[in-house]
């Protein structure tokens, strides 16, 4: 009578979207309109996205293709803060690199698990 009824799949998708939005906010990221957003970066859609997390000391050891893609030749000169995490969100050709305070690691890992659909651990191999 009043509007259309949502199917169980639509309700589950909307609930997942709300959970991801809240978890992203707790980790210091912004989600609007079904996309991750960050200043001066192109939005990345949530659906189909893959999140990786690196600590500053791990990320500082190597220059990733993502850093080169985002910053060009300046990637070699950039120093990464060891008190931060670096969240890389990838979806197809769209890539976003977001620094997050290390104290928000737990929330960032929960977000990565929700988006990736599997737990994300810390790679302990040097």
DRENNU-724848 format. One record per residue: residue number from 1; residue in one letter; x, y, z of N, C-alpha, C, CB in turn. Coordinates in steps of 0.001 Angstrom, whole numbers. Glycine has a CB too. Layout:
N
- NUM,a,X,Y,Z,X,Y,Z,X,Y,Z,X,Y,Z
...
This chain:
126
- 1,x,810,-1178,0,0,0,0,867,1260,0,-929,-12,1190
- 2,x,1857,1310,874,2739,2466,932,4104,2092,395,2852,3002,2367
- 3,x,4369,2370,-862,5674,2076,-1445,5839,596,-1724,6780,2553,-528
- 4,x,7033,258,-2151,7288,-1141,-2493,7947,-1854,-1322,8174,-1245,-3752
- 5,x,7698,-3119,-1241,8324,-3948,-211,9693,-4376,-694,7450,-5184,130
- 6,x,10653,-4348,221,12001,-4798,-143,12104,-6298,83,13088,-4043,680
- 7,x,12845,-6924,-815,13082,-8354,-653,14104,-8561,458,13571,-8998,-1984
- 8,x,14251,-9806,893,15216,-10118,1935,16636,-9803,1477,15105,-11587,2338
- 9,x,16921,-10014,193,18248,-9699,-341,18517,-8204,-294,18382,-10208,-1778
- 10,x,17533,-7408,-639,17685,-5955,-606,17879,-5459,824,16465,-5274,-1240
- 11,x,17145,-6052,1762,17302,-5683,3171,18690,-6042,3682,16236,-6372,4026
- 12,x,19177,-7223,3308,20514,-7657,3732,21590,-6760,3136,20762,-9117,3324
- 13,x,21430,-6371,1867,22406,-5487,1215,22421,-4114,1877,22089,-5344,-288
- 14,x,21251,-3600,2209,21169,-2294,2871,21791,-2349,4271,19699,-1829,2961
- 15,x,21562,-3451,4981,22148,-3613,6310,23665,-3690,6223,21594,-4868,6994
- 16,x,24180,-4442,5249,25633,-4551,5052,26227,-3182,4737,25960,-5551,3914
- 17,x,25534,-2418,3889,25995,-1075,3524,26076,-177,4757,25058,-450,2471
- 18,x,25061,-228,5625,25060,573,6855,26207,160,7776,23712,428,7590
- 19,x,26441,-1151,7886,27522,-1643,8735,28888,-1201,8207,27465,-3170,8833
- 20,x,29093,-1286,6899,30361,-868,6306,30555,635,6497,30411,-1234,4804
- 21,x,29496,1420,6310,29591,2868,6486,29979,3218,7919,28261,3540,6119
- 22,x,29355,2566,8899,29669,2833,10307,31086,2385,10658,28658,2129,11219
- 23,x,31492,1233,10171,32830,724,10466,33888,1588,9791,32965,-741,10011
- 24,x,33619,2045,8579,34563,2926,7885,34729,4234,8658,34085,3212,6437
- 25,x,33628,4771,9173,33708,6006,9956,34547,5801,11211,32303,6495,10335
- 26,x,34397,4651,11860,35186,4357,13057,36679,4249,12729,34697,3055,13709
- 27,x,36980,3809,11504,38376,3673,11082,38921,4978,10507,38508,2556,10049
- 28,x,38064,5983,10373,38520,7272,9872,38346,7464,8377,39940,7451,10214
- 29,x,37538,6624,7736,37293,6732,6296,35870,7222,6055,37527,5369,5591
- 30,x,35630,7759,4875,34314,8276,4530,33674,7406,3448,34412,9741,4060
- 31,x,32409,7058,3673,31626,6327,2671,30377,7142,2391,31261,4869,3156
- 32,x,30182,7455,1115,28974,8176,694,28513,7600,-630,29235,9716,571
- 33,x,27234,7359,-746,26677,6877,-1999,27254,5559,-2465,26880,7890,-3049
- 34,x,27612,4674,-1525,28141,3368,-1896,29584,3401,-2381,27285,2771,-2952
- 35,x,30299,4503,-2073,31682,4626,-2497,32557,5140,-1353,31784,5557,-3709
- 36,x,33803,4639,-1307,34783,5201,-398,35228,6529,-1001,35999,4223,-169
- 37,x,35361,7547,-167,35777,8867,-644,36897,9404,225,34589,9847,-654
- 38,x,37808,10130,-412,38912,10790,286,39251,12054,-485,40167,9848,417
- 39,x,39728,13079,214,40072,14321,-466,41126,14095,-1554,40575,15349,544
- 40,x,40932,14738,-2678,41871,14707,-3806,42093,13316,-4401,43188,15262,-3367
- 41,x,41167,12408,-4175,41265,11072,-4767,39920,10705,-5380,41697,10013,-3703
- 42,x,39987,9892,-6403,38779,9458,-7088,38017,8467,-6209,39122,8823,-8457
- 43,x,36687,8584,-6105,35908,7642,-5294,36055,6205,-5801,34428,8045,-5291
- 44,x,35997,5257,-4857,36112,3836,-5197,34841,3133,-4721,37399,3189,-4546
- 45,x,34120,2445,-5623,32894,1739,-5228,33179,634,-4207,32209,1142,-6461
- 46,x,32266,451,-3270,32426,-588,-2247,32303,-1971,-2867,31383,-415,-1126
- 47,x,31265,-2158,-3686,31037,-3476,-4277,32201,-3864,-5173,29723,-3494,-5074
- 48,x,32809,-4988,-4866,33944,-5472,-5646,35283,-4931,-5184,33749,-5125,-7074
- 49,x,35285,-4109,-4135,36535,-3519,-3647,37337,-4546,-2856,36247,-2281,-2772
- 50,x,38624,-4302,-2779,39556,-5133,-2007,40391,-4183,-1166,40469,-6038,-2945
- 51,x,40483,-4453,138,41226,-3586,1050,42447,-4328,1574,40330,-3114,2223
- 52,x,43593,-3661,1532,44812,-4174,2161,45280,-3136,3165,45932,-4484,1098
- 53,x,45897,-3620,4225,46368,-2754,5298,47847,-3016,5533,45554,-2981,6599
- 54,x,48609,-1941,5622,50037,-2041,5921,50364,-1091,7050,50902,-1729,4669
- 55,x,51254,-1514,7907,51771,-615,8931,52832,271,8294,52354,-1407,10146
- 56,x,53065,1422,8886,54036,2359,8333,55414,1763,8155,54133,3558,9204
- 57,x,55874,979,9145,57221,413,9034,57313,-620,7922,57637,-217,10353
- 58,x,56230,-1386,7695,56225,-2368,6607,56162,-1661,5260,55037,-3344,6755
- 59,x,55304,-674,5176,55123,39,3915,56366,845,3562,53903,960,3991
- 60,x,57098,1293,4566,58292,2078,4315,59423,1271,3717,58750,2710,5576
- 61,x,59381,-42,3828,60450,-897,3308,60429,-1041,1806,60363,-2246,3925
- 62,x,59294,-801,1204,59216,-1013,-231,58357,63,-880,58655,-2405,-541
- 63,x,58586,264,-2124,57785,1202,-2899,56790,361,-3691,58681,2110,-3848
- 64,x,55519,541,-3399,54509,-271,-4070,54102,353,-5399,53283,-446,-3172
- 65,x,53552,-477,-6228,53046,7,-7516,51953,1039,-7297,52514,-1162,-8370
- 66,x,51180,861,-6223,50107,1803,-5917,50677,3181,-5621,49273,1305,-4730
- 67,x,51743,3231,-4823,52364,4521,-4509,52898,5189,-5771,53498,4339,-3488
- 68,x,53510,4408,-6632,54041,4967,-7872,52888,5472,-8736,54882,3909,-8641
- 69,x,51797,4704,-8780,50632,5097,-9558,50038,6401,-9039,49581,3992,-9532
- 70,x,49936,6522,-7712,49309,7698,-7121,50211,8926,-7118,48887,7391,-5720
- 71,x,51519,8728,-6971,52407,9874,-6791,53477,10003,-7855,53058,9791,-5466
- 72,x,53555,9050,-8767,54560,9121,-9833,55961,8905,-9292,54484,10463,-10547
- 73,x,56917,9615,-9856,58309,9457,-9455,58584,9920,-8028,59190,10210,-10400
- 74,x,57669,10715,-7477,57858,11191,-6114,57705,10069,-5080,56870,12302,-5817
- 75,x,57236,8909,-5483,57037,7780,-4567,58335,7383,-3884,56460,6581,-5315
- 76,x,59449,7521,-4573,60737,7154,-3985,61148,8118,-2881,61813,7113,-5059
- 77,x,60711,9360,-2984,61108,10368,-2011,60165,10444,-811,61183,11712,-2680
- 78,x,58957,9918,-956,57980,10000,138,58394,9127,1310,56589,9586,-352
- 79,x,58285,9683,2488,58540,8896,3694,57194,8623,4344,59521,9638,4685
- 80,x,57049,7428,4848,55801,7060,5494,55960,7163,7007,55370,5635,5085
- 81,x,54949,7695,7645,54934,7845,9090,54777,6474,9737,53798,8799,9535
- 82,x,55651,6154,10670,55629,4836,11298,54501,4688,12326,56963,4568,11964
- 83,x,53813,5786,12645,52709,5735,13595,51363,5672,12885,52753,6941,14518
- 84,x,51396,5322,11618,50167,5253,10846,50030,3912,10152,50118,6375,9827
- 85,x,48800,3625,9805,48495,2504,8929,48193,3092,7566,47295,1636,9471
- 86,x,48403,2309,6553,48060,2748,5214,47083,1739,4634,49328,2896,4316
- 87,x,45869,2218,4366,44814,1382,3819,44759,1628,2320,43436,1679,4498
- 88,x,44905,570,1565,44784,647,111,43469,6,-287,45987,-48,-604
- 89,x,42642,779,-972,41346,290,-1440,41422,226,-2960,40153,1215,-954
- 90,x,41209,-969,-3499,41300,-1170,-4948,39993,-1759,-5469,42496,-2097,-5306
- 91,x,39596,-1284,-6630,38424,-1827,-7309,38625,-1592,-8794,37087,-1168,-6796
- 92,x,39023,-2637,-9491,39312,-2495,-10916,40492,-1567,-11118,38084,-1969,-11674
- 93,x,40290,-519,-11893,41370,427,-12160,41409,1569,-11139,41222,995,-13560
- 94,x,40469,1595,-10223,40425,2668,-9220,41178,2239,-7962,38955,3038,-8869
- 95,x,42042,3133,-7489,42858,2855,-6312,42820,4072,-5402,44325,2497,-6707
- 96,x,42718,3818,-4095,42730,4892,-3110,43700,4506,-2001,41298,5161,-2540
- 97,x,44544,5429,-1595,45495,5204,-509,45140,6151,618,46975,5414,-979
- 98,x,44829,5595,1802,44375,6401,2930,45239,6152,4157,42909,6100,3248
- 99,x,45877,7190,4689,46585,7027,5951,45578,7054,7103,47660,8135,6129
- 100,x,45790,6189,8081,44908,6090,9242,45796,5986,10480,43929,4853,9127
- 101,x,45451,6653,11582,46258,6524,12794,46366,5065,13248,45662,7377,13914
- 102,x,47532,4686,13738,47777,3298,14149,46816,2858,15250,49222,3135,14628
- 103,x,46337,3776,16047,45412,3412,17131,44072,2902,16611,45178,4609,18037
- 104,x,43791,3104,15326,42537,2641,14719,42726,1348,13938,41969,3713,13800
- 105,x,43809,616,14240,44085,-616,13503,42959,-1632,13631,45377,-1230,13987
- 106,x,42419,-1800,14827,41358,-2792,15027,40139,-2477,14147,40942,-2840,16515
- 107,x,39735,-1211,14126,38583,-824,13308,38895,-997,11821,38178,637,13602
- 108,x,40119,-681,11424,40508,-844,10017,40466,-2310,9610,41915,-270,9774
- 109,x,40900,-3197,10487,40890,-4631,10172,39460,-5170,10102,41699,-5416,11224
- 110,x,38588,-4674,10965,37175,-5081,10901,36584,-4635,9561,36357,-4472,12096
- 111,x,36886,-3405,9142,36395,-2910,7856,36920,-3773,6710,36809,-1441,7650
- 112,x,38214,-4074,6727,38801,-4898,5663,38143,-6273,5614,40321,-5048,5871
- 113,x,37870,-6846,6778,37221,-8154,6835,35809,-8086,6256,37176,-8667,8281
- 114,x,35089,-7016,6577,33723,-6867,6058,33720,-6702,4538,33031,-5664,6716
- 115,x,34636,-5895,4023,34657,-5622,2581,35214,-6814,1810,35492,-4364,2282
- 116,x,36312,-7387,2310,36956,-8496,1606,36210,-9808,1771,38370,-8661,2091
- 117,x,35446,-9923,2862,34722,-11158,3118,35579,-12226,3765,34154,-11683,1845
- 118,x,36783,-11845,4228,37679,-12789,4894,38559,-12014,5868,38549,-13577,3857
- 119,x,39033,-12675,6921,39886,-11984,7891,41197,-11531,7252,40175,-12897,9091
- 120,x,41689,-10376,7713,42977,-9870,7240,43943,-9854,8405,42838,-8451,6613
- 121,x,45013,-10588,8267,46015,-10628,9316,47207,-9795,8940,46440,-12048,9601
- 122,x,48144,-9723,9863,49379,-9002,9628,50405,-9998,9128,49872,-8272,10913
- 123,x,51045,-9672,8033,52099,-10535,7483,53340,-10354,8342,52401,-10198,5972
- 124,x,53750,-11401,9029,54875,-11312,9953,56218,-11618,9301,54658,-12245,11101
- 125,x,56207,-12019,8046,57475,-12365,7383,58200,-11082,6986,57228,-13267,6127
- 126,x,59523,-11007,7261,60262,-9786,6928,60511,-9637,5460,61563,-9755,7645
